[in-house]
Amino acid sequence: MDARLNEEKFVPVSSDLYSCLDALIEIYRDFLSLVEQERFHLLKSEISQLSELNKKKENLVRRARSAERTRVALMAELAKNCGATVDLVRLSDLEGRLSKSDFLHLKNRQALLKELISSVLEFNRRNEALTNNALKSIRGAMKVLKGDLGARPTYQRHGEVSSEVRSGQLVSREA
Protein backbone atom coordinates (compact mmCIF):
# COMPACT_ATOMS: atom_id res chain seq x y z
CA MET A 1 0.00 0.00 0.00
CA ASP A 2 2.90 2.33 0.77
CA ALA A 3 4.23 1.81 -2.76
CA ARG A 4 0.83 2.75 -4.21
CA LEU A 5 0.75 5.99 -2.26
CA ASN A 6 4.27 6.70 -3.37
CA GLU A 7 3.31 6.15 -7.04
CA GLU A 8 0.33 8.52 -6.75
CA LYS A 9 2.54 11.55 -6.14
CA PHE A 10 4.18 11.05 -9.53
CA VAL A 11 2.75 12.42 -12.75
CA PRO A 12 1.88 9.67 -15.24
CA VAL A 13 3.42 9.80 -18.69
CA SER A 14 0.91 9.67 -21.49
CA SER A 15 0.94 6.74 -23.87
CA ASP A 16 0.91 9.34 -26.67
CA LEU A 17 4.41 10.45 -25.67
CA TYR A 18 5.66 6.85 -25.73
CA SER A 19 4.02 6.33 -29.12
CA CYS A 20 5.53 9.53 -30.45
CA LEU A 21 9.02 8.57 -29.26
CA ASP A 22 8.62 5.10 -30.76
CA ALA A 23 7.57 6.69 -34.07
CA LEU A 24 10.68 8.93 -33.99
CA ILE A 25 12.87 5.91 -33.30
CA GLU A 26 11.35 4.10 -36.27
CA ILE A 27 11.83 7.15 -38.52
CA TYR A 28 15.50 7.45 -37.60
CA ARG A 29 16.04 3.71 -38.09
CA ASP A 30 14.60 4.11 -41.58
CA PHE A 31 16.83 7.14 -42.10
CA LEU A 32 19.89 5.14 -41.06
CA SER A 33 18.95 2.41 -43.51
CA LEU A 34 18.56 4.97 -46.30
CA VAL A 35 21.91 6.67 -45.71
CA GLU A 36 23.59 3.25 -45.68
CA GLN A 37 21.92 2.45 -49.02
CA GLU A 38 22.90 5.87 -50.30
CA ARG A 39 26.57 5.12 -49.62
CA PHE A 40 26.29 1.88 -51.58
CA HIS A 41 24.70 3.65 -54.56
CA LEU A 42 27.18 6.53 -54.38
CA LEU A 43 30.06 4.09 -54.65
CA LYS A 44 28.42 2.45 -57.67
CA SER A 45 27.43 5.82 -59.20
CA GLU A 46 23.81 4.74 -59.62
CA ILE A 47 22.19 8.12 -60.14
CA SER A 48 18.62 6.87 -60.64
CA GLN A 49 18.75 4.96 -57.35
CA LEU A 50 20.15 8.03 -55.58
CA SER A 51 17.28 10.12 -56.88
CA GLU A 52 14.77 7.60 -55.53
CA LEU A 53 16.54 7.54 -52.15
CA ASN A 54 16.44 11.35 -51.99
CA LYS A 55 12.68 11.28 -52.44
CA LYS A 56 12.38 8.77 -49.60
CA LYS A 57 14.65 10.88 -47.40
CA GLU A 58 12.55 14.00 -48.05
CA ASN A 59 9.46 12.07 -46.98
CA LEU A 60 11.21 10.93 -43.80
CA VAL A 61 12.28 14.49 -43.04
CA ARG A 62 8.67 15.62 -43.26
CA ARG A 63 7.56 12.79 -40.98
CA ALA A 64 10.36 13.53 -38.50
CA ARG A 65 9.46 17.22 -38.34
CA SER A 66 5.82 16.38 -37.69
CA ALA A 67 6.69 13.82 -35.01
CA GLU A 68 9.14 16.25 -33.40
CA ARG A 69 6.48 18.98 -33.20
CA THR A 70 4.17 16.46 -31.54
CA ARG A 71 6.92 15.38 -29.13
CA VAL A 72 7.64 18.97 -28.12
CA ALA A 73 3.95 19.61 -27.47
CA LEU A 74 3.59 16.41 -25.42
CA MET A 75 6.72 17.19 -23.41
CA ALA A 76 5.41 20.72 -22.74
CA GLU A 77 2.13 19.22 -21.54
CA LEU A 78 4.01 16.77 -19.31
CA ALA A 79 6.15 19.59 -17.91
CA LYS A 80 3.03 21.64 -17.21
CA ASN A 81 1.45 18.69 -15.39
CA CYS A 82 4.63 18.26 -13.37
CA GLY A 83 4.77 21.94 -12.46
CA ALA A 84 8.03 22.46 -14.34
CA THR A 85 8.74 25.29 -16.73
CA VAL A 86 7.30 24.59 -20.13
CA ASP A 87 10.00 26.32 -22.21
CA LEU A 88 12.61 23.84 -23.43
CA VAL A 89 11.90 21.18 -20.85
CA ARG A 90 14.59 18.53 -20.48
CA LEU A 91 14.08 15.00 -19.32
CA SER A 92 16.52 15.58 -16.46
CA ASP A 93 14.25 18.41 -15.22
CA LEU A 94 11.45 15.88 -14.73
CA GLU A 95 13.45 13.18 -12.97
CA GLY A 96 11.99 13.59 -9.48
CA ARG A 97 8.49 14.22 -10.76
CA LEU A 98 8.07 11.00 -12.75
CA SER A 99 7.97 7.45 -11.46
CA LYS A 100 11.28 5.65 -11.70
CA SER A 101 9.96 3.23 -14.32
CA ASP A 102 8.52 6.04 -16.49
CA PHE A 103 11.73 8.02 -16.18
CA LEU A 104 13.85 4.99 -17.16
CA HIS A 105 11.61 4.20 -20.14
CA LEU A 106 11.92 7.79 -21.36
CA LYS A 107 15.67 7.83 -20.66
CA ASN A 108 16.15 4.60 -22.67
CA ARG A 109 14.21 5.99 -25.62
CA GLN A 110 16.20 9.23 -25.40
CA ALA A 111 19.51 7.31 -25.44
CA LEU A 112 18.38 5.22 -28.42
CA LEU A 113 17.30 8.33 -30.33
CA LYS A 114 20.63 10.04 -29.62
CA GLU A 115 22.53 7.00 -30.87
CA LEU A 116 20.43 6.71 -34.02
CA ILE A 117 20.75 10.42 -34.79
CA SER A 118 24.52 10.39 -34.31
CA SER A 119 24.81 7.34 -36.58
CA VAL A 120 22.69 9.02 -39.26
CA LEU A 121 24.80 12.18 -39.02
CA GLU A 122 28.06 10.19 -39.28
CA PHE A 123 26.88 8.25 -42.34
CA ASN A 124 25.63 11.47 -43.87
CA ARG A 125 29.05 13.12 -43.34
CA ARG A 126 30.75 10.17 -45.04
CA ASN A 127 28.30 10.32 -47.95
CA GLU A 128 28.87 14.05 -48.24
CA ALA A 129 32.63 13.47 -48.44
CA LEU A 130 32.11 10.87 -51.19
CA THR A 131 29.85 13.24 -53.10
CA ASN A 132 32.27 16.16 -52.76
CA ASN A 133 35.18 14.00 -53.96
CA ALA A 134 33.16 12.84 -56.96
CA LEU A 135 32.20 16.43 -57.79
CA LYS A 136 35.84 17.50 -57.44
CA SER A 137 36.89 14.79 -59.89
CA ILE A 138 34.16 15.75 -62.35
CA ARG A 139 35.10 19.43 -62.13
CA GLY A 140 38.75 18.54 -62.74
CA ALA A 141 37.85 16.44 -65.75
CA MET A 142 35.64 19.21 -67.12
CA LYS A 143 38.46 21.72 -66.65
CA VAL A 144 40.86 19.47 -68.58
CA LEU A 145 38.32 18.98 -71.36
CA LYS A 146 37.62 22.67 -71.52
CA GLY A 147 41.36 23.39 -71.73
CA ASP A 148 41.91 20.80 -74.45
CA LEU A 149 38.92 21.75 -76.55
CA GLY A 150 38.44 25.41 -75.86
CA ALA A 151 41.88 26.93 -76.25
CA ARG A 152 42.68 25.64 -79.73
CA PRO A 153 40.28 26.56 -82.47
CA THR A 154 40.53 24.54 -85.66
CA TYR A 155 41.61 27.40 -87.93
CA GLN A 156 44.05 29.99 -86.69
CA ARG A 157 46.23 32.67 -88.29
CA HIS A 158 49.77 31.77 -87.45
CA GLY A 159 51.70 33.88 -89.86
CA GLU A 160 51.66 36.13 -92.83
CA VAL A 161 51.98 35.37 -96.49
CA SER A 162 55.10 36.98 -97.93
CA SER A 163 54.45 39.28 -100.85
CA GLU A 164 57.92 38.65 -102.31
CA VAL A 165 57.28 35.09 -103.31
CA ARG A 166 58.80 34.23 -106.65
CA SER A 167 57.25 31.49 -108.60
CA GLY A 168 59.30 28.77 -110.17
CA GLN A 169 61.91 28.46 -107.43
CA LEU A 170 63.71 25.21 -107.11
CA VAL A 171 63.44 23.44 -103.87
CA SER A 172 66.45 21.28 -104.50
CA ARG A 173 69.15 21.36 -107.13
CA GLU A 174 69.63 17.66 -107.20
CA ALA A 175 67.71 15.56 -109.63
C-alpha positions in Angstrom: 0.0 0.0 0.0 2.9 2.3 0.8 4.2 1.8 -2.8 0.8 2.7 -4.2 0.7 6.0 -2.3 4.3 6.7 -3.4 3.3 6.1 -7.0 0.3 8.5 -6.8 2.5 11.6 -6.1 4.2 11.0 -9.5 2.7 12.4 -12.8 1.9 9.7 -15.2 3.4 9.8 -18.7 0.9 9.7 -21.5 0.9 6.7 -23.9 0.9 9.3 -26.7 4.4 10.4 -25.7 5.7 6.9 -25.7 4.0 6.3 -29.1 5.5 9.5 -30.5 9.0 8.6 -29.3 8.6 5.1 -30.8 7.6 6.7 -34.1 10.7 8.9 -34.0 12.9 5.9 -33.3 11.3 4.1 -36.3 11.8 7.2 -38.5 15.5 7.5 -37.6 16.0 3.7 -38.1 14.6 4.1 -41.6 16.8 7.1 -42.1 19.9 5.1 -41.1 19.0 2.4 -43.5 18.6 5.0 -46.3 21.9 6.7 -45.7 23.6 3.2 -45.7 21.9 2.4 -49.0 22.9 5.9 -50.3 26.6 5.1 -49.6 26.3 1.9 -51.6 24.7 3.6 -54.6 27.2 6.5 -54.4 30.1 4.1 -54.7 28.4 2.4 -57.7 27.4 5.8 -59.2 23.8 4.7 -59.6 22.2 8.1 -60.1 18.6 6.9 -60.6 18.7 5.0 -57.4 20.2 8.0 -55.6 17.3 10.1 -56.9 14.8 7.6 -55.5 16.5 7.5 -52.2 16.4 11.3 -52.0 12.7 11.3 -52.4 12.4 8.8 -49.6 14.6 10.9 -47.4 12.6 14.0 -48.1 9.5 12.1 -47.0 11.2 10.9 -43.8 12.3 14.5 -43.0 8.7 15.6 -43.3 7.6 12.8 -41.0 10.4 13.5 -38.5 9.5 17.2 -38.3 5.8 16.4 -37.7 6.7 13.8 -35.0 9.1 16.3 -33.4 6.5 19.0 -33.2 4.2 16.5 -31.5 6.9 15.4 -29.1 7.6 19.0 -28.1 4.0 19.6 -27.5 3.6 16.4 -25.4 6.7 17.2 -23.4 5.4 20.7 -22.7 2.1 19.2 -21.5 4.0 16.8 -19.3 6.1 19.6 -17.9 3.0 21.6 -17.2 1.4 18.7 -15.4 4.6 18.3 -13.4 4.8 21.9 -12.5 8.0 22.5 -14.3 8.7 25.3 -16.7 7.3 24.6 -20.1 10.0 26.3 -22.2 12.6 23.8 -23.4 11.9 21.2 -20.9 14.6 18.5 -20.5 14.1 15.0 -19.3 16.5 15.6 -16.5 14.3 18.4 -15.2 11.4 15.9 -14.7 13.5 13.2 -13.0 12.0 13.6 -9.5 8.5 14.2 -10.8 8.1 11.0 -12.7 8.0 7.5 -11.5 11.3 5.7 -11.7 10.0 3.2 -14.3 8.5 6.0 -16.5 11.7 8.0 -16.2 13.9 5.0 -17.2 11.6 4.2 -20.1 11.9 7.8 -21.4 15.7 7.8 -20.7 16.2 4.6 -22.7 14.2 6.0 -25.6 16.2 9.2 -25.4 19.5 7.3 -25.4 18.4 5.2 -28.4 17.3 8.3 -30.3 20.6 10.0 -29.6 22.5 7.0 -30.9 20.4 6.7 -34.0 20.8 10.4 -34.8 24.5 10.4 -34.3 24.8 7.3 -36.6 22.7 9.0 -39.3 24.8 12.2 -39.0 28.1 10.2 -39.3 26.9 8.2 -42.3 25.6 11.5 -43.9 29.1 13.1 -43.3 30.8 10.2 -45.0 28.3 10.3 -47.9 28.9 14.0 -48.2 32.6 13.5 -48.4 32.1 10.9 -51.2 29.9 13.2 -53.1 32.3 16.2 -52.8 35.2 14.0 -54.0 33.2 12.8 -57.0 32.2 16.4 -57.8 35.8 17.5 -57.4 36.9 14.8 -59.9 34.2 15.8 -62.3 35.1 19.4 -62.1 38.7 18.5 -62.7 37.9 16.4 -65.7 35.6 19.2 -67.1 38.5 21.7 -66.7 40.9 19.5 -68.6 38.3 19.0 -71.4 37.6 22.7 -71.5 41.4 23.4 -71.7 41.9 20.8 -74.5 38.9 21.7 -76.5 38.4 25.4 -75.9 41.9 26.9 -76.2 42.7 25.6 -79.7 40.3 26.6 -82.5 40.5 24.5 -85.7 41.6 27.4 -87.9 44.0 30.0 -86.7 46.2 32.7 -88.3 49.8 31.8 -87.5 51.7 33.9 -89.9 51.7 36.1 -92.8 52.0 35.4 -96.5 55.1 37.0 -97.9 54.4 39.3 -100.8 57.9 38.6 -102.3 57.3 35.1 -103.3 58.8 34.2 -106.6 57.3 31.5 -108.6 59.3 28.8 -110.2 61.9 28.5 -107.4 63.7 25.2 -107.1 63.4 23.4 -103.9 66.5 21.3 -104.5 69.1 21.4 -107.1 69.6 17.7 -107.2 67.7 15.6 -109.6 
